[in-house]
Amino acid sequence: MSNSELLAQLQQLSRAEKFQIIQFLTAELAKEEGISIGNEVAEIMHSLHTSNGAAEQLMQFLETEQKHPQNV
């Protein structure tokens, strides 16, 4: 499947399904970067439904985690 086909299919998803995709991709990217994400990310993802600034908060959190990992 090409990127354009994938993007066309993503555009057809409901708002809730799009947020699930964002959450999935965020978790996948964090895993690839070796970042342990916890409740903070879940809270930010939940706030995406009501806040335009949530995506920026999520990126700031991920950047902070990358600089100062708290893996146990």
mmCIF file as Biopython writes it, N, C-alpha, C and O atoms, coordinates in Angstrom:
data_model
#
loop_
_atom_site.group_PDB
_atom_site.id
_atom_site.type_symbol
_atom_site.label_atom_id
_atom_site.label_alt_id
_atom_site.label_comp_id
_atom_site.label_asym_id
_atom_site.label_entity_id
_atom_site.label_seq_id
_atom_site.pdbx_PDB_ins_code
_atom_site.Cartn_x
_atom_site.Cartn_y
_atom_site.Cartn_z
_atom_site.occupancy
_atom_site.B_iso_or_equiv
_atom_site.auth_seq_id
_atom_site.auth_asym_id
_atom_site.pdbx_PDB_model_num
ATOM 1   N N  . MET A ? 1  ? 0.850   -1.174 0.000  1.0 0.0 1  A 1 
ATOM 2   C CA . MET A ? 1  ? 0.000   0.000  0.000  1.0 0.0 1  A 1 
ATOM 3   C C  . MET A ? 1  ? 0.899   1.242  0.000  1.0 0.0 1  A 1 
ATOM 4   O O  . MET A ? 1  ? 1.847   1.327  0.781  1.0 0.0 1  A 1 
ATOM 5   N N  . SER A ? 2  ? 0.604   2.176  -0.856 1.0 0.0 2  A 1 
ATOM 6   C CA . SER A ? 2  ? 1.403   3.398  -0.938 1.0 0.0 2  A 1 
ATOM 7   C C  . SER A ? 2  ? 0.992   4.374  0.165  1.0 0.0 2  A 1 
ATOM 8   O O  . SER A ? 2  ? -0.075  4.247  0.767  1.0 0.0 2  A 1 
ATOM 9   N N  . ASN A ? 3  ? 1.865   5.346  0.413  1.0 0.0 3  A 1 
ATOM 10  C CA . ASN A ? 3  ? 1.558   6.368  1.418  1.0 0.0 3  A 1 
ATOM 11  C C  . ASN A ? 3  ? 0.274   7.101  1.086  1.0 0.0 3  A 1 
ATOM 12  O O  . ASN A ? 3  ? -0.538  7.361  1.974  1.0 0.0 3  A 1 
ATOM 13  N N  . SER A ? 4  ? 0.077   7.440  -0.183 1.0 0.0 4  A 1 
ATOM 14  C CA . SER A ? 4  ? -1.130  8.176  -0.562 1.0 0.0 4  A 1 
ATOM 15  C C  . SER A ? 4  ? -2.381  7.342  -0.314 1.0 0.0 4  A 1 
ATOM 16  O O  . SER A ? 4  ? -3.408  7.882  0.098  1.0 0.0 4  A 1 
ATOM 17  N N  . GLU A ? 5  ? -2.311  6.034  -0.559 1.0 0.0 5  A 1 
ATOM 18  C CA . GLU A ? 5  ? -3.452  5.154  -0.276 1.0 0.0 5  A 1 
ATOM 19  C C  . GLU A ? 5  ? -3.718  5.076  1.219  1.0 0.0 5  A 1 
ATOM 20  O O  . GLU A ? 5  ? -4.866  5.121  1.661  1.0 0.0 5  A 1 
ATOM 21  N N  . LEU A ? 6  ? -2.648  4.959  1.991  1.0 0.0 6  A 1 
ATOM 22  C CA . LEU A ? 6  ? -2.788  4.893  3.446  1.0 0.0 6  A 1 
ATOM 23  C C  . LEU A ? 6  ? -3.394  6.181  3.988  1.0 0.0 6  A 1 
ATOM 24  O O  . LEU A ? 6  ? -4.314  6.146  4.805  1.0 0.0 6  A 1 
ATOM 25  N N  . LEU A ? 7  ? -2.876  7.314  3.532  1.0 0.0 7  A 1 
ATOM 26  C CA . LEU A ? 7  ? -3.399  8.597  3.995  1.0 0.0 7  A 1 
ATOM 27  C C  . LEU A ? 7  ? -4.868  8.769  3.624  1.0 0.0 7  A 1 
ATOM 28  O O  . LEU A ? 7  ? -5.650  9.306  4.408  1.0 0.0 7  A 1 
ATOM 29  N N  . ALA A ? 8  ? -5.238  8.320  2.447  1.0 0.0 8  A 1 
ATOM 30  C CA . ALA A ? 8  ? -6.645  8.403  2.027  1.0 0.0 8  A 1 
ATOM 31  C C  . ALA A ? 8  ? -7.533  7.570  2.950  1.0 0.0 8  A 1 
ATOM 32  O O  . ALA A ? 8  ? -8.628  7.999  3.313  1.0 0.0 8  A 1 
ATOM 33  N N  . GLN A ? 9  ? -7.068  6.392  3.325  1.0 0.0 9  A 1 
ATOM 34  C CA . GLN A ? 9  ? -7.842  5.545  4.239  1.0 0.0 9  A 1 
ATOM 35  C C  . GLN A ? 9  ? -7.899  6.150  5.635  1.0 0.0 9  A 1 
ATOM 36  O O  . GLN A ? 9  ? -8.935  6.083  6.296  1.0 0.0 9  A 1 
ATOM 37  N N  . LEU A ? 10 ? -6.795  6.742  6.091  1.0 0.0 10 A 1 
ATOM 38  C CA . LEU A ? 10 ? -6.779  7.374  7.412  1.0 0.0 10 A 1 
ATOM 39  C C  . LEU A ? 10 ? -7.766  8.533  7.477  1.0 0.0 10 A 1 
ATOM 40  O O  . LEU A ? 10 ? -8.400  8.748  8.510  1.0 0.0 10 A 1 
ATOM 41  N N  . GLN A ? 11 ? -7.901  9.274  6.397  1.0 0.0 11 A 1 
ATOM 42  C CA . GLN A ? 11 ? -8.835  10.395 6.370  1.0 0.0 11 A 1 
ATOM 43  C C  . GLN A ? 11 ? -10.276 9.936  6.547  1.0 0.0 11 A 1 
ATOM 44  O O  . GLN A ? 11 ? -11.114 10.713 7.004  1.0 0.0 11 A 1 
ATOM 45  N N  . GLN A ? 12 ? -10.576 8.719  6.204  1.0 0.0 12 A 1 
ATOM 46  C CA . GLN A ? 12 ? -11.938 8.202  6.300  1.0 0.0 12 A 1 
ATOM 47  C C  . GLN A ? 12 ? -12.291 7.715  7.713  1.0 0.0 12 A 1 
ATOM 48  O O  . GLN A ? 12 ? -13.456 7.436  7.996  1.0 0.0 12 A 1 
ATOM 49  N N  . LEU A ? 13 ? -11.304 7.612  8.588  1.0 0.0 13 A 1 
ATOM 50  C CA . LEU A ? 13 ? -11.556 7.121  9.939  1.0 0.0 13 A 1 
ATOM 51  C C  . LEU A ? 13 ? -12.334 8.139  10.758 1.0 0.0 13 A 1 
ATOM 52  O O  . LEU A ? 13 ? -12.315 9.338  10.478 1.0 0.0 13 A 1 
ATOM 53  N N  . SER A ? 14 ? -13.015 7.633  11.771 1.0 0.0 14 A 1 
ATOM 54  C CA . SER A ? 14 ? -13.697 8.526  12.711 1.0 0.0 14 A 1 
ATOM 55  C C  . SER A ? 14 ? -12.664 9.228  13.574 1.0 0.0 14 A 1 
ATOM 56  O O  . SER A ? 14 ? -11.502 8.824  13.611 1.0 0.0 14 A 1 
ATOM 57  N N  . ARG A ? 15 ? -13.076 10.258 14.255 1.0 0.0 15 A 1 
ATOM 58  C CA . ARG A ? 15 ? -12.184 10.997 15.151 1.0 0.0 15 A 1 
ATOM 59  C C  . ARG A ? 15 ? -11.580 10.064 16.197 1.0 0.0 15 A 1 
ATOM 60  O O  . ARG A ? 15 ? -10.375 10.114 16.446 1.0 0.0 15 A 1 
ATOM 61  N N  . ALA A ? 16 ? -12.394 9.224  16.804 1.0 0.0 16 A 1 
ATOM 62  C CA . ALA A ? 16 ? -11.911 8.296  17.833 1.0 0.0 16 A 1 
ATOM 63  C C  . ALA A ? 16 ? -10.880 7.322  17.255 1.0 0.0 16 A 1 
ATOM 64  O O  . ALA A ? 16 ? -9.871  7.024  17.893 1.0 0.0 16 A 1 
ATOM 65  N N  . GLU A ? 17 ? -11.142 6.836  16.055 1.0 0.0 17 A 1 
ATOM 66  C CA . GLU A ? 17 ? -10.201 5.905  15.420 1.0 0.0 17 A 1 
ATOM 67  C C  . GLU A ? 17 ? -8.876  6.601  15.103 1.0 0.0 17 A 1 
ATOM 68  O O  . GLU A ? 17 ? -7.811  5.996  15.224 1.0 0.0 17 A 1 
ATOM 69  N N  . LYS A ? 18 ? -8.942  7.865  14.701 1.0 0.0 18 A 1 
ATOM 70  C CA . LYS A ? 18 ? -7.715  8.620  14.431 1.0 0.0 18 A 1 
ATOM 71  C C  . LYS A ? 18 ? -6.886  8.775  15.701 1.0 0.0 18 A 1 
ATOM 72  O O  . LYS A ? 18 ? -5.661  8.665  15.656 1.0 0.0 18 A 1 
ATOM 73  N N  . PHE A ? 19 ? -7.539  9.028  16.829 1.0 0.0 19 A 1 
ATOM 74  C CA . PHE A ? 19 ? -6.810  9.136  18.087 1.0 0.0 19 A 1 
ATOM 75  C C  . PHE A ? 19 ? -6.185  7.803  18.483 1.0 0.0 19 A 1 
ATOM 76  O O  . PHE A ? 19 ? -5.087  7.773  19.040 1.0 0.0 19 A 1 
ATOM 77  N N  . GLN A ? 20 ? -6.870  6.710  18.202 1.0 0.0 20 A 1 
ATOM 78  C CA . GLN A ? 20 ? -6.294  5.393  18.486 1.0 0.0 20 A 1 
ATOM 79  C C  . GLN A ? 20 ? -5.048  5.164  17.642 1.0 0.0 20 A 1 
ATOM 80  O O  . GLN A ? 20 ? -4.064  4.604  18.125 1.0 0.0 20 A 1 
ATOM 81  N N  . ILE A ? 21 ? -5.084  5.591  16.395 1.0 0.0 21 A 1 
ATOM 82  C CA . ILE A ? 21 ? -3.922  5.466  15.510 1.0 0.0 21 A 1 
ATOM 83  C C  . ILE A ? 21 ? -2.769  6.312  16.044 1.0 0.0 21 A 1 
ATOM 84  O O  . ILE A ? 21 ? -1.624  5.862  16.069 1.0 0.0 21 A 1 
ATOM 85  N N  . ILE A ? 22 ? -3.074  7.540  16.471 1.0 0.0 22 A 1 
ATOM 86  C CA . ILE A ? 22 ? -2.036  8.416  17.029 1.0 0.0 22 A 1 
ATOM 87  C C  . ILE A ? 22 ? -1.407  7.761  18.253 1.0 0.0 22 A 1 
ATOM 88  O O  . ILE A ? 22 ? -0.185  7.754  18.404 1.0 0.0 22 A 1 
ATOM 89  N N  . GLN A ? 23 ? -2.242  7.215  19.121 1.0 0.0 23 A 1 
ATOM 90  C CA . GLN A ? 23 ? -1.742  6.579  20.336 1.0 0.0 23 A 1 
ATOM 91  C C  . GLN A ? 23 ? -0.857  5.383  19.980 1.0 0.0 23 A 1 
ATOM 92  O O  . GLN A ? 23 ? 0.209   5.198  20.567 1.0 0.0 23 A 1 
ATOM 93  N N  . PHE A ? 24 ? -1.295  4.589  19.036 1.0 0.0 24 A 1 
ATOM 94  C CA . PHE A ? 24 ? -0.517  3.430  18.606 1.0 0.0 24 A 1 
ATOM 95  C C  . PHE A ? 24 ? 0.836   3.857  18.032 1.0 0.0 24 A 1 
ATOM 96  O O  . PHE A ? 24 ? 1.871   3.300  18.398 1.0 0.0 24 A 1 
ATOM 97  N N  . LEU A ? 25 ? 0.826   4.842  17.136 1.0 0.0 25 A 1 
ATOM 98  C CA . LEU A ? 25 ? 2.070   5.290  16.517 1.0 0.0 25 A 1 
ATOM 99  C C  . LEU A ? 25 ? 3.010   5.924  17.530 1.0 0.0 25 A 1 
ATOM 100 O O  . LEU A ? 25 ? 4.224   5.738  17.452 1.0 0.0 25 A 1 
ATOM 101 N N  . THR A ? 26 ? 2.464   6.663  18.469 1.0 0.0 26 A 1 
ATOM 102 C CA . THR A ? 26 ? 3.287   7.264  19.518 1.0 0.0 26 A 1 
ATOM 103 C C  . THR A ? 26 ? 3.973   6.184  20.340 1.0 0.0 26 A 1 
ATOM 104 O O  . THR A ? 26 ? 5.164   6.285  20.635 1.0 0.0 26 A 1 
ATOM 105 N N  . ALA A ? 27 ? 3.225   5.152  20.707 1.0 0.0 27 A 1 
ATOM 106 C CA . ALA A ? 27 ? 3.798   4.047  21.484 1.0 0.0 27 A 1 
ATOM 107 C C  . ALA A ? 27 ? 4.872   3.319  20.675 1.0 0.0 27 A 1 
ATOM 108 O O  . ALA A ? 27 ? 5.913   2.949  21.218 1.0 0.0 27 A 1 
ATOM 109 N N  . GLU A ? 28 ? 4.625   3.116  19.390 1.0 0.0 28 A 1 
ATOM 110 C CA . GLU A ? 28 ? 5.605   2.445  18.539 1.0 0.0 28 A 1 
ATOM 111 C C  . GLU A ? 28 ? 6.891   3.264  18.415 1.0 0.0 28 A 1 
ATOM 112 O O  . GLU A ? 28 ? 7.992   2.723  18.518 1.0 0.0 28 A 1 
ATOM 113 N N  . LEU A ? 29 ? 6.744   4.560  18.195 1.0 0.0 29 A 1 
ATOM 114 C CA . LEU A ? 29 ? 7.926   5.424  18.083 1.0 0.0 29 A 1 
ATOM 115 C C  . LEU A ? 29 ? 8.697   5.463  19.394 1.0 0.0 29 A 1 
ATOM 116 O O  . LEU A ? 29 ? 9.927   5.417  19.392 1.0 0.0 29 A 1 
ATOM 117 N N  . ALA A ? 30 ? 7.989   5.548  20.507 1.0 0.0 30 A 1 
ATOM 118 C CA . ALA A ? 30 ? 8.659   5.564  21.811 1.0 0.0 30 A 1 
ATOM 119 C C  . ALA A ? 30 ? 9.420   4.263  22.029 1.0 0.0 30 A 1 
ATOM 120 O O  . ALA A ? 30 ? 10.551  4.277  22.516 1.0 0.0 30 A 1 
ATOM 121 N N  . LYS A ? 31 ? 8.807   3.144  21.671 1.0 0.0 31 A 1 
ATOM 122 C CA . LYS A ? 31 ? 9.464   1.845  21.830 1.0 0.0 31 A 1 
ATOM 123 C C  . LYS A ? 31 ? 10.735  1.786  20.985 1.0 0.0 31 A 1 
ATOM 124 O O  . LYS A ? 31 ? 11.770  1.306  21.447 1.0 0.0 31 A 1 
ATOM 125 N N  . GLU A ? 32 ? 10.655  2.271  19.754 1.0 0.0 32 A 1 
ATOM 126 C CA . GLU A ? 32 ? 11.823  2.273  18.875 1.0 0.0 32 A 1 
ATOM 127 C C  . GLU A ? 32 ? 12.940  3.154  19.420 1.0 0.0 32 A 1 
ATOM 128 O O  . GLU A ? 32 ? 14.118  2.870  19.200 1.0 0.0 32 A 1 
ATOM 129 N N  . GLU A ? 33 ? 12.580  4.217  20.127 1.0 0.0 33 A 1 
ATOM 130 C CA . GLU A ? 33 ? 13.569  5.128  20.696 1.0 0.0 33 A 1 
ATOM 131 C C  . GLU A ? 33 ? 14.032  4.673  22.075 1.0 0.0 33 A 1 
ATOM 132 O O  . GLU A ? 33 ? 14.912  5.297  22.668 1.0 0.0 33 A 1 
ATOM 133 N N  . GLY A ? 34 ? 13.450  3.597  22.588 1.0 0.0 34 A 1 
ATOM 134 C CA . GLY A ? 34 ? 13.821  3.107  23.902 1.0 0.0 34 A 1 
ATOM 135 C C  . GLY A ? 34 ? 13.269  3.956  25.032 1.0 0.0 34 A 1 
ATOM 136 O O  . GLY A ? 34 ? 13.839  4.006  26.121 1.0 0.0 34 A 1 
ATOM 137 N N  . ILE A ? 35 ? 12.166  4.615  24.767 1.0 0.0 35 A 1 
ATOM 138 C CA . ILE A ? 35 ? 11.546  5.480  25.766 1.0 0.0 35 A 1 
ATOM 139 C C  . ILE A ? 35 ? 10.405  4.726  26.433 1.0 0.0 35 A 1 
ATOM 140 O O  . ILE A ? 35 ? 9.537   4.159  25.770 1.0 0.0 35 A 1 
ATOM 141 N N  . SER A ? 36 ? 10.431  4.735  27.754 1.0 0.0 36 A 1 
ATOM 142 C CA . SER A ? 36 ? 9.350   4.119  28.511 1.0 0.0 36 A 1 
ATOM 143 C C  . SER A ? 36 ? 8.276   5.165  28.744 1.0 0.0 36 A 1 
ATOM 144 O O  . SER A ? 36 ? 8.523   6.186  29.385 1.0 0.0 36 A 1 
ATOM 145 N N  . ILE A ? 37 ? 7.074   4.909  28.221 1.0 0.0 37 A 1 
ATOM 146 C CA . ILE A ? 37 ? 5.993   5.863  28.424 1.0 0.0 37 A 1 
ATOM 147 C C  . ILE A ? 37 ? 4.988   5.276  29.403 1.0 0.0 37 A 1 
ATOM 148 O O  . ILE A ? 37 ? 4.738   4.071  29.418 1.0 0.0 37 A 1 
ATOM 149 N N  . GLY A ? 38 ? 4.429   6.138  30.205 1.0 0.0 38 A 1 
ATOM 150 C CA . GLY A ? 38 ? 3.503   5.684  31.228 1.0 0.0 38 A 1 
ATOM 151 C C  . GLY A ? 38 ? 2.224   6.475  31.233 1.0 0.0 38 A 1 
ATOM 152 O O  . GLY A ? 38 ? 1.722   6.873  30.182 1.0 0.0 38 A 1 
ATOM 153 N N  . ASN A ? 39 ? 1.702   6.701  32.406 1.0 0.0 39 A 1 
ATOM 154 C CA . ASN A ? 39 ? 0.419   7.375  32.559 1.0 0.0 39 A 1 
ATOM 155 C C  . ASN A ? 39 ? 0.427   8.795  32.022 1.0 0.0 39 A 1 
ATOM 156 O O  . ASN A ? 39 ? -0.607  9.294  31.577 1.0 0.0 39 A 1 
ATOM 157 N N  . GLU A ? 40 ? 1.593   9.460  32.059 1.0 0.0 40 A 1 
ATOM 158 C CA . GLU A ? 40 ? 1.648   10.831 31.570 1.0 0.0 40 A 1 
ATOM 159 C C  . GLU A ? 40 ? 1.200   10.902 30.121 1.0 0.0 40 A 1 
ATOM 160 O O  . GLU A ? 40 ? 0.420   11.780 29.751 1.0 0.0 40 A 1 
ATOM 161 N N  . VAL A ? 41 ? 1.685   9.990  29.306 1.0 0.0 41 A 1 
ATOM 162 C CA . VAL A ? 41 ? 1.326   9.992  27.894 1.0 0.0 41 A 1 
ATOM 163 C C  . VAL A ? 41 ? -0.146  9.652  27.726 1.0 0.0 41 A 1 
ATOM 164 O O  . VAL A ? 41 ? -0.829  10.249 26.894 1.0 0.0 41 A 1 
ATOM 165 N N  . ALA A ? 42 ? -0.638  8.704  28.503 1.0 0.0 42 A 1 
ATOM 166 C CA . ALA A ? 42 ? -2.053  8.356  28.419 1.0 0.0 42 A 1 
ATOM 167 C C  . ALA A ? 42 ? -2.925  9.559  28.751 1.0 0.0 42 A 1 
ATOM 168 O O  . ALA A ? 42 ? -3.954  9.779  28.112 1.0 0.0 42 A 1 
ATOM 169 N N  . GLU A ? 43 ? -2.518  10.333 29.744 1.0 0.0 43 A 1 
ATOM 170 C CA . GLU A ? 43 ? -3.278  11.526 30.105 1.0 0.0 43 A 1 
ATOM 171 C C  . GLU A ? 43 ? -3.227  12.569 28.995 1.0 0.0 43 A 1 
ATOM 172 O O  . GLU A ? 43 ? -4.236  13.205 28.692 1.0 0.0 43 A 1 
ATOM 173 N N  . ILE A ? 44 ? -2.067  12.743 28.394 1.0 0.0 44 A 1 
ATOM 174 C CA . ILE A ? 44 ? -1.940  13.704 27.303 1.0 0.0 44 A 1 
ATOM 175 C C  . ILE A ? 44 ? -2.773  13.252 26.114 1.0 0.0 44 A 1 
ATOM 176 O O  . ILE A ? 44 ? -3.473  14.058 25.501 1.0 0.0 44 A 1 
ATOM 177 N N  . MET A ? 45 ? -2.700  11.958 25.783 1.0 0.0 45 A 1 
ATOM 178 C CA . MET A ? 45 ? -3.481  11.447 24.663 1.0 0.0 45 A 1 
ATOM 179 C C  . MET A ? 45 ? -4.968  11.645 24.907 1.0 0.0 45 A 1 
ATOM 180 O O  . MET A ? 45 ? -5.713  11.975 23.983 1.0 0.0 45 A 1 
ATOM 181 N N  . HIS A ? 46 ? -5.405  11.444 26.146 1.0 0.0 46 A 1 
ATOM 182 C CA . HIS A ? 46 ? -6.810  11.654 26.477 1.0 0.0 46 A 1 
ATOM 183 C C  . HIS A ? 46 ? -7.189  13.114 26.281 1.0 0.0 46 A 1 
ATOM 184 O O  . HIS A ? 46 ? -8.287  13.413 25.812 1.0 0.0 46 A 1 
ATOM 185 N N  . SER A ? 47 ? -6.291  14.022 26.635 1.0 0.0 47 A 1 
ATOM 186 C CA . SER A ? 47 ? -6.584  15.447 26.517 1.0 0.0 47 A 1 
ATOM 187 C C  . SER A ? 47 ? -6.612  15.916 25.071 1.0 0.0 47 A 1 
ATOM 188 O O  . SER A ? 47 ? -7.090  17.016 24.793 1.0 0.0 47 A 1 
ATOM 189 N N  . LEU A ? 48 ? -6.112  15.106 24.143 1.0 0.0 48 A 1 
ATOM 190 C CA . LEU A ? 48 ? -6.174  15.468 22.729 1.0 0.0 48 A 1 
ATOM 191 C C  . LEU A ? 48 ? -7.607  15.705 22.277 1.0 0.0 48 A 1 
ATOM 192 O O  . LEU A ? 48 ? -7.855  16.491 21.362 1.0 0.0 48 A 1 
ATOM 193 N N  . HIS A ? 49 ? -8.535  15.034 22.912 1.0 0.0 49 A 1 
ATOM 194 C CA . HIS A ? 49 ? -9.933  15.188 22.531 1.0 0.0 49 A 1 
ATOM 195 C C  . HIS A ? 49 ? -10.441 16.593 22.829 1.0 0.0 49 A 1 
ATOM 196 O O  . HIS A ? 49 ? -11.386 17.054 22.188 1.0 0.0 49 A 1 
ATOM 197 N N  . THR A ? 50 ? -9.835  17.274 23.782 1.0 0.0 50 A 1 
ATOM 198 C CA . THR A ? 50 ? -10.353 18.569 24.205 1.0 0.0 50 A 1 
ATOM 199 C C  . THR A ? 50 ? -9.350  19.705 24.101 1.0 0.0 50 A 1 
ATOM 200 O O  . THR A ? 50 ? -9.721  20.858 24.319 1.0 0.0 50 A 1 
ATOM 201 N N  . SER A ? 51 ? -8.102  19.428 23.780 1.0 0.0 51 A 1 
ATOM 202 C CA . SER A ? 51 ? -7.082  20.478 23.814 1.0 0.0 51 A 1 
ATOM 203 C C  . SER A ? 51 ? -6.269  20.499 22.541 1.0 0.0 51 A 1 
ATOM 204 O O  . SER A ? 51 ? -5.737  19.473 22.116 1.0 0.0 51 A 1 
ATOM 205 N N  . ASN A ? 52 ? -6.171  21.661 21.935 1.0 0.0 52 A 1 
ATOM 206 C CA . ASN A ? 52 ? -5.332  21.804 20.746 1.0 0.0 52 A 1 
ATOM 207 C C  . ASN A ? 52 ? -3.855  21.786 21.103 1.0 0.0 52 A 1 
ATOM 208 O O  . ASN A ? 52 ? -3.025  21.484 20.246 1.0 0.0 52 A 1 
ATOM 209 N N  . GLY A ? 53 ? -3.504  22.099 22.341 1.0 0.0 53 A 1 
ATOM 210 C CA . GLY A ? 53 ? -2.118  22.138 22.762 1.0 0.0 53 A 1 
ATOM 211 C C  . GLY A ? 53 ? -1.582  20.802 23.229 1.0 0.0 53 A 1 
ATOM 212 O O  . GLY A ? 53 ? -0.406  20.699 23.578 1.0 0.0 53 A 1 
ATOM 213 N N  . ALA A ? 54 ? -2.411  19.786 23.242 1.0 0.0 54 A 1 
ATOM 214 C CA . ALA A ? 54 ? -1.988  18.494 23.770 1.0 0.0 54 A 1 
ATOM 215 C C  . ALA A ? 54 ? -0.892  17.855 22.930 1.0 0.0 54 A 1 
ATOM 216 O O  . ALA A ? 54 ? 0.011   17.221 23.476 1.0 0.0 54 A 1 
ATOM 217 N N  . ALA A ? 55 ? -0.955  18.007 21.623 1.0 0.0 55 A 1 
ATOM 218 C CA . ALA A ? 55 ? 0.081   17.422 20.769 1.0 0.0 55 A 1 
ATOM 219 C C  . ALA A ? 55 ? 1.437   18.037 21.086 1.0 0.0 55 A 1 
ATOM 220 O O  . ALA A ? 55 ? 2.452   17.341 21.119 1.0 0.0 55 A 1 
ATOM 221 N N  . GLU A ? 56 ? 1.446   19.339 21.318 1.0 0.0 56 A 1 
ATOM 222 C CA . GLU A ? 56 ? 2.699   19.999 21.684 1.0 0.0 56 A 1 
ATOM 223 C C  . GLU A ? 56 ? 3.190   19.494 23.037 1.0 0.0 56 A 1 
ATOM 224 O O  . GLU A ? 56 ? 4.388   19.272 23.218 1.0 0.0 56 A 1 
ATOM 225 N N  . GLN A ? 57 ? 2.276   19.310 23.988 1.0 0.0 57 A 1 
ATOM 226 C CA . GLN A ? 57 ? 2.647   18.775 25.299 1.0 0.0 57 A 1 
ATOM 227 C C  . GLN A ? 57 ? 3.239   17.387 25.154 1.0 0.0 57 A 1 
ATOM 228 O O  . GLN A ? 57 ? 4.223   17.057 25.817 1.0 0.0 57 A 1 
ATOM 229 N N  . LEU A ? 58 ? 2.651   16.573 24.294 1.0 0.0 58 A 1 
ATOM 230 C CA . LEU A ? 58 ? 3.142   15.217 24.088 1.0 0.0 58 A 1 
ATOM 231 C C  . LEU A ? 58 ? 4.553   15.243 23.517 1.0 0.0 58 A 1 
ATOM 232 O O  . LEU A ? 58 ? 5.417   14.497 23.977 1.0 0.0 58 A 1 
ATOM 233 N N  . MET A ? 59 ? 4.799   16.085 22.529 1.0 0.0 59 A 1 
ATOM 234 C CA . MET A ? 59 ? 6.124   16.169 21.939 1.0 0.0 59 A 1 
ATOM 235 C C  . MET A ? 59 ? 7.145   16.645 22.970 1.0 0.0 59 A 1 
ATOM 236 O O  . MET A ? 59 ? 8.261   16.129 23.012 1.0 0.0 59 A 1 
ATOM 237 N N  . GLN A ? 60 ? 6.780   17.621 23.799 1.0 0.0 60 A 1 
ATOM 238 C CA . GLN A ? 60 ? 7.686   18.101 24.831 1.0 0.0 60 A 1 
ATOM 239 C C  . GLN A ? 60 ? 8.002   16.983 25.820 1.0 0.0 60 A 1 
ATOM 240 O O  . GLN A ? 60 ? 9.150   16.826 26.237 1.0 0.0 60 A 1 
ATOM 241 N N  . PHE A ? 61 ? 6.989   16.209 26.195 1.0 0.0 61 A 1 
ATOM 242 C CA . PHE A ? 61 ? 7.202   15.103 27.118 1.0 0.0 61 A 1 
ATOM 243 C C  . PHE A ? 61 ? 8.145   14.076 26.516 1.0 0.0 61 A 1 
ATOM 244 O O  . PHE A ? 61 ? 9.072   13.616 27.183 1.0 0.0 61 A 1 
ATOM 245 N N  . LEU A ? 62 ? 7.915   13.710 25.253 1.0 0.0 62 A 1 
ATOM 246 C CA . LEU A ? 62 ? 8.761   12.704 24.607 1.0 0.0 62 A 1 
ATOM 247 C C  . LEU A ? 62 ? 10.195  13.201 24.459 1.0 0.0 62 A 1 
ATOM 248 O O  . LEU A ? 62 ? 11.138  12.426 24.618 1.0 0.0 62 A 1 
ATOM 249 N N  . GLU A ? 63 ? 10.364  14.483 24.157 1.0 0.0 63 A 1 
ATOM 250 C CA . GLU A ? 63 ? 11.710  15.034 24.052 1.0 0.0 63 A 1 
ATOM 251 C C  . GLU A ? 63 ? 12.409  15.018 25.409 1.0 0.0 63 A 1 
ATOM 252 O O  . GLU A ? 63 ? 13.599  14.715 25.493 1.0 0.0 63 A 1 
ATOM 253 N N  . THR A ? 64 ? 11.681  15.339 26.459 1.0 0.0 64 A 1 
ATOM 254 C CA . THR A ? 64 ? 12.238  15.307 27.811 1.0 0.0 64 A 1 
ATOM 255 C C  . THR A ? 64 ? 12.624  13.881 28.194 1.0 0.0 64 A 1 
ATOM 256 O O  . THR A ? 64 ? 13.691  13.650 28.762 1.0 0.0 64 A 1 
ATOM 257 N N  . GLU A ? 65 ? 11.757  12.936 27.883 1.0 0.0 65 A 1 
ATOM 258 C CA . GLU A ? 65 ? 12.040  11.533 28.190 1.0 0.0 65 A 1 
ATOM 259 C C  . GLU A ? 65 ? 13.266  11.043 27.433 1.0 0.0 65 A 1 
ATOM 260 O O  . GLU A ? 65 ? 14.052  10.253 27.955 1.0 0.0 65 A 1 
ATOM 261 N N  . GLN A ? 66 ? 13.423  11.513 26.210 1.0 0.0 66 A 1 
ATOM 262 C CA . GLN A ? 66 ? 14.573  11.079 25.416 1.0 0.0 66 A 1 
ATOM 263 C C  . GLN A ? 66 ? 15.867  11.624 26.016 1.0 0.0 66 A 1 
ATOM 264 O O  . GLN A ? 66 ? 16.894  10.945 26.004 1.0 0.0 66 A 1 
ATOM 265 N N  . LYS A ? 67 ? 15.817  12.842 26.537 1.0 0.0 67 A 1 
ATOM 266 C CA . LYS A ? 67 ? 17.001  13.447 27.140 1.0 0.0 67 A 1 
ATOM 267 C C  . LYS A ? 67 ? 17.292  12.897 28.532 1.0 0.0 67 A 1 
ATOM 268 O O  . LYS A ? 67 ? 18.451  12.791 28.932 1.0 0.0 67 A 1 
ATOM 269 N N  . HIS A ? 68 ? 16.242  12.550 29.266 1.0 0.0 68 A 1 
ATOM 270 C CA . HIS A ? 68 ? 16.376  12.087 30.647 1.0 0.0 68 A 1 
ATOM 271 C C  . HIS A ? 68 ? 15.532  10.833 30.855 1.0 0.0 68 A 1 
ATOM 272 O O  . HIS A ? 68 ? 14.540  10.880 31.582 1.0 0.0 68 A 1 
ATOM 273 N N  . PRO A ? 69 ? 15.903  9.713  30.236 1.0 0.0 69 A 1 
ATOM 274 C CA . PRO A ? 69 ? 15.091  8.494  30.377 1.0 0.0 69 A 1 
ATOM 275 C C  . PRO A ? 69 ? 15.000  8.046  31.824 1.0 0.0 69 A 1 
ATOM 276 O O  . PRO A ? 69 ? 15.958  8.135  32.593 1.0 0.0 69 A 1 
ATOM 277 N N  . GLN A ? 70 ? 13.819  7.562  32.166 1.0 0.0 70 A 1 
ATOM 278 C CA . GLN A ? 70 ? 13.588  7.073  33.533 1.0 0.0 70 A 1 
ATOM 279 C C  . GLN A ? 70 ? 13.251  5.596  33.523 1.0 0.0 70 A 1 
ATOM 280 O O  . GLN A ? 70 ? 12.470  5.110  34.342 1.0 0.0 70 A 1 
ATOM 281 N N  . ASN A ? 71 ? 13.864  4.884  32.566 1.0 0.0 71 A 1 
ATOM 282 C CA . ASN A ? 71 ? 13.608  3.438  32.474 1.0 0.0 71 A 1 
ATOM 283 C C  . ASN A ? 71 ? 14.038  2.748  33.755 1.0 0.0 71 A 1 
ATOM 284 O O  . ASN A ? 71 ? 15.109  3.018  34.297 1.0 0.0 71 A 1 
ATOM 285 N N  . VAL A ? 72 ? 13.190  1.858  34.224 1.0 0.0 72 A 1 
ATOM 286 C CA . VAL A ? 72 ? 13.495  1.128  35.470 1.0 0.0 72 A 1 
ATOM 287 C C  . VAL A ? 72 ? 13.986  -0.253 35.135 1.0 0.0 72 A 1 
ATOM 288 O O  . VAL A ? 72 ? 14.298  -1.033 36.035 1.0 0.0 72 A 1 
#
